[in-house]
Amino acid sequence: MADKRQAELAELEITGMTCADCAIHVKRAIEGVVGVEMVVVPGWRSRRAEVSLSADTPSDALTDAVGSAGYGATVTLRRSSGKTAPEGRKPAKASRMIDRYDLVVLGSGGAGMAAAIRAAETEHHVAVVDSGTVGGTCVNVGCVPSKLLVHAAEAYRRAASHGFDGVRTKAEGLDWKRLLALKDVMVEGLRKEKYLDVLASFGDSIALIRAKGRLQADGNVLLGDGRVLETRKTVLATGASPRILPLRGIEGVPVLTSTTLMTMDRLPESLLIIGGRAVALELGQTVRRFGVQVTVLQRSASLIPDHEPELSQSIEGCLVEEGVVVHSGVHPTAVRRDGRGTVVTAVTNGKEKEYRAERLLMAVGRRATTEGLGLSSAGVEVDEEGFVIVDDRMQTTNPKIYAAGDVSNIPKLVYVAAAAGRTAAANALDDGGLPLSLSPLPRVIFTDPQVASVGLSVRDARSAGYNVKSTVLPLDHVPKAIVARKTAGLIKLVVDADSHILLGGHVVAPEGGEMIQTLTFAVKLRMRVDELVGTLFPYLTMSEGIRLAAQTFDRDLSRLSCCAG
Ligand SMILES: Cc1cc2nc3c(=O)[nH]c(=O)nc-3n(C[C@H](O)[C@H](O)[C@H](O)COP(=O)(O)OP(=O)(O)OC[C@H]3O[C@@H](n4cnc5c(N)ncnc54)[C@H](O)[C@@H]3O)c2cc1C
């Protein structure tokens, strides 16, 4: 009898391959078979594919997959232990599974993908190991699905479909299930196009291995099925997952996270949200627009406390206007279920209080995915919050192991993860790679209006020793905002009072995420206020507000004309 848990190796003789693309198509087709862990097609001329697969994967599934891609295949199977093949399967020919790599990358999210691509582009041989869904957080449960819902909620609020065909108008009521189905189609499409197809396009330079990886003391990687991947260097890119506060009674309460909220069968009538930063506000406003009663419980004195106070006040005003209830200074201590829903007990401004809603969403940051990775035996140190400590070249405390993305102690943003992944691979494989540069770092919260920031706040600039001056331009002075009837928001500029160089830009505005890139260039290029004022900005655009704001450093708001100003 076959041992069902044992991995097997299969060698396929392929017919019909005539070019390099054929090898890619064959590889992709085999990778789609359930149970397949790794595929190597050593070029179309080899007429072969080597496959690692679980013992209960039928060989017919391989031939069918290759057949449906338009090629022929004959399968030879053998057990990875080298024992004879299970009954009914052909005995093995010699098999050559490549298990020695220049770089093994644990995780196929933004950080892992970027590391693998950088390594493959410089002619290195890479294995990407992932135990979950290829693509990781951003495409599957993070940026992409959350922003799709944000845009759907904007359209829903305007009671029109605006590209979300089939998601009914406000008058008809929301079709949440249909919206989730749209989301799933988009996520699956992007996962295939931007992750699976991209990895496959590198042919044999990148092997995608579907398994859980664990670091060994020597820096090699042990897979769940017992195989060891020998590697010169390893990049840890295992990401993070939602953090759950250890409140009293938490075990008895089905708490929602950003991931589970975006898959629930139906929206609750009311929702408590613990947390007051990006994810809490984006999802809170979204479901509020779909009709949910939302109450935000925020520990700090204000929402988004790491932003300029004017931005916190402005976005809070916008949310409250839409019916979101915000409580600040709330320190939750316990949670329980009762017949009517979920109750959070908290100390708010020194007094014990209870907050109630049908469901509870916890949006209090992320926890590094390091369980079972063998960090301590590999000599990889973590910080007090459990994130892997890296230097500016993304090297961990084990010189053979690098880390990038949410698992490491850098900002939790996908473009930072990708930049860190590229940096990690470059430094791991080449001599004299570059440090990761995160300055200036633009940040966006995708509420409506959006909150976006780059460079220094007034407080940070003062602590850095600058003599600071700043200005705030409310959006109702920006012609585009006036005609679009979207005047909630502001633009704040922070400059060095001595040199007049722009140090920071902060906005609350519709499409503030687009505006912030203009300010990012200005901060990066160390532009002076007069240079900003002397630059042409198209009329009527929101970005024109940046120039108008710059003008207010030496001109009274009441004397600002519009384009002639
Ligand atoms: C709701 C939400 C919205 C967001 N919106 C934005 C946004 O708009 N803009 C933005 O920039 N950022 C956003 N982010 C943050 C962004 O998604 C993350 O910063 C980014 O995806 C992290 O990428 P990563 O590669 O570090 O990790 P991940 O993408 O999490 O990838 C880690 C991978 O490692 C795998 N793995 C874990 N352990 C192992 C193991 N032992 N062996 C093998 N594989 C393993 C996992 O299966 C996973 O696929 C959002 C996050 C959330 C949750």
The ligand as a Tripos MOL2 file, in Angstrom:
@<TRIPOS>MOLECULE
LIG
   53    58     1     0     0
SMALL
NO_CHARGES

@<TRIPOS>ATOM
      1 C1         -6.7930   45.1360    4.9990 C.3       1 LIG1
      2 C2         -5.4210   45.5860    4.5630 C.ar      1 LIG1
      3 C3         -5.3010   46.6160    3.6570 C.ar      1 LIG1
      4 C4         -4.0370   47.0380    3.2400 C.ar      1 LIG1
      5 N1         -3.9570   48.0580    2.3490 N.ar      1 LIG1
      6 C5         -2.7420   48.4790    1.9260 C.ar      1 LIG1
      7 C6         -2.6310   49.5170    0.9560 C.ar      1 LIG1
      8 O1         -3.6260   50.0460    0.4850 O.2       1 LIG1
      9 N2         -1.3930   49.9000    0.5660 N.ar      1 LIG1
     10 C7         -0.2610   49.3140    1.0760 C.ar      1 LIG1
     11 O2          0.8430   49.6950    0.6970 O.2       1 LIG1
     12 N3         -0.3350   48.3170    1.9960 N.ar      1 LIG1
     13 C8         -1.5430   47.8750    2.4200 C.ar      1 LIG1
     14 N4         -1.6290   46.8610    3.3330 N.ar      1 LIG1
     15 C9         -0.3740   46.2630    3.8420 C.3       1 LIG1
     16 C10         0.2030   45.2620    2.8160 C.3       1 LIG1
     17 O3         -0.8040   44.3830    2.4060 O.3       1 LIG1
     18 C11         1.3730   44.5130    3.4250 C.3       1 LIG1
     19 O4          2.3190   45.4510    3.8850 O.3       1 LIG1
     20 C12         2.0730   43.6010    2.4220 C.3       1 LIG1
     21 O5          1.1480   42.8140    1.7270 O.3       1 LIG1
     22 C13         3.0910   42.7150    3.1350 C.3       1 LIG1
     23 O6          3.7390   41.8880    2.1890 O.3       1 LIG1
     24 P1          4.7530   40.7420    2.6550 P.3       1 LIG1
     25 O7          5.3180   40.1840    1.4000 O.co2     1 LIG1
     26 O8          5.6640   41.2460    3.6790 O.co2     1 LIG1
     27 O9          3.8580   39.6270    3.3870 O.3       1 LIG1
     28 P2          2.6150   38.8170    2.8770 P.3       1 LIG1
     29 O10         2.0210   39.4270    1.6720 O.co2     1 LIG1
     30 O11         1.7350   38.6230    4.0670 O.co2     1 LIG1
     31 O12         3.2190   37.4030    2.4070 O.3       1 LIG1
     32 C14         3.6990   36.4510    3.3040 C.3       1 LIG1
     33 C15         3.5780   35.0800    2.6630 C.3       1 LIG1
     34 O13         4.3780   34.1610    3.4250 O.3       1 LIG1
     35 C16         3.7200   32.9170    3.4830 C.3       1 LIG1
     36 N5          4.2580   32.1930    4.6410 N.ar      1 LIG1
     37 C17         4.1100   32.4860    5.9570 C.ar      1 LIG1
     38 N6          4.8050   31.5990    6.7020 N.ar      1 LIG1
     39 C18         5.4090   30.7500    5.8410 C.ar      1 LIG1
     40 C19         6.2660   29.6360    6.0120 C.ar      1 LIG1
     41 N7          6.6820   29.2190    7.2240 N.pl3     1 LIG1
     42 N8          6.6860   28.9690    4.9090 N.ar      1 LIG1
     43 C20         6.2940   29.3620    3.6770 C.ar      1 LIG1
     44 N9          5.4860   30.4240    3.4700 N.ar      1 LIG1
     45 C21         5.0560   31.1100    4.5350 C.ar      1 LIG1
     46 C22         2.2500   33.2810    3.5820 C.3       1 LIG1
     47 O14         1.4470   32.2170    3.1150 O.3       1 LIG1
     48 C23         2.1640   34.5070    2.6690 C.3       1 LIG1
     49 O15         1.7800   34.1660    1.3490 O.3       1 LIG1
     50 C24        -2.8710   46.4100    3.7460 C.ar      1 LIG1
     51 C25        -2.9920   45.3500    4.6590 C.ar      1 LIG1
     52 C26        -4.2470   44.9410    5.0600 C.ar      1 LIG1
     53 C27        -4.3550   43.7880    6.0190 C.3       1 LIG1
@<TRIPOS>BOND
     1     1     2 1
     2     2     3 ar
     3     2    52 ar
     4     3     4 ar
     5     4     5 ar
     6     4    50 ar
     7     5     6 ar
     8     6     7 ar
     9     6    13 1
    10     7     8 2
    11     7     9 ar
    12     9    10 ar
    13    10    11 2
    14    10    12 ar
    15    12    13 ar
    16    13    14 ar
    17    14    15 1
    18    14    50 ar
    19    15    16 1
    20    16    17 1
    21    16    18 1
    22    18    19 1
    23    18    20 1
    24    20    21 1
    25    20    22 1
    26    22    23 1
    27    23    24 1
    28    24    25 2
    29    24    26 1
    30    24    27 1
    31    27    28 1
    32    28    29 2
    33    28    30 1
    34    28    31 1
    35    31    32 1
    36    32    33 1
    37    33    34 1
    38    33    48 1
    39    34    35 1
    40    35    36 1
    41    35    46 1
    42    36    37 ar
    43    36    45 ar
    44    37    38 ar
    45    38    39 ar
    46    39    40 ar
    47    39    45 ar
    48    40    41 1
    49    40    42 ar
    50    42    43 ar
    51    43    44 ar
    52    44    45 ar
    53    46    47 1
    54    46    48 1
    55    48    49 1
    56    50    51 ar
    57    51    52 ar
    58    52    53 1
@<TRIPOS>SUBSTRUCTURE
     1 LIG1         1 GROUP 0 **** ****
